[in-house]
Amino acid sequence: MFVVYFYENKNLLLSQLLKRVPSVGENVIIKGRKGSISSVKSSDNKNYHVQVLLEKVNKGKTVVDNSKKKKR
């Protein structure tokens, strides 16, 4: 069992106890967001730091319906 810490830049996203260490280029889903692993570093024999590149979320713009406004 390995302790795996998932980081985006310097922010800790997730820490998990896993049976295998993820490899570079592998696709992952963390907190509902898709991403890929950019690097894996071993700090100890059982601790691993994994850098993740998450896809940016594009929020849609809301459309304002002016027909529902009251007329004066």
N, C-alpha and C positions, 0 to 999 in steps of 0.2 A: 504494500500500500504506500502511496506517495501523496504528500501534501502539495497541491498545485495552486499557486496564486496567479490569478489572471489580472493583468494590468492593461489599462489604456493610457498611454503616455505615462504619467506618474500616479494615476488614480487607480486604487485597488477596486476592481469590479466584483470579484468573486474569489473565494478560497474553498477548495474542495479536497476531499480525500478520495483519490482515484486509484484504480488497480493498474492503470497504465498511463504513461505520460504522453500527452498529445504531441504530434510532430509538426514541423514547420510546413506551412501551406495548407494545413487541414482546415476545413470549414467548421465553425462552431456557432451555436446560438446561445447567447448569454443574455438573460433578462429580456427575452423576446426580440433581441436584435441580432441580425446576422453579421458575421465577421469571419476573418481568417487570421491564423496565427502567423506572426512575423518572426518571432525568435523565441527560443527556449534556453534558459540559463539554469544551471544547477548550483544552488548555494550550499547544500549539504548532500548527503547520500540520499535523503528522502524528501528534501524540500526543493521545489522547482518554481522559478519565476517565468511566466509566459506572457509575452507582449502580444496584444490583440489589436488588429485594425478593424474597427467597427464601421459599417456602412452608415452614411449620414442619413438622417430621417428628414424627408421633405414634407413639411406640413402644407396642406392645401389651404388656399385662401378662401374665406367664407364669402358668399355672395349676399349682398344686402338687397332685400326685396323692398323697393320703395312703394309698391302698390298697396301695401298693407298699412301705410302711415295714414293718419287721419287728415282729412282735408279741412281747411278752415274757411 
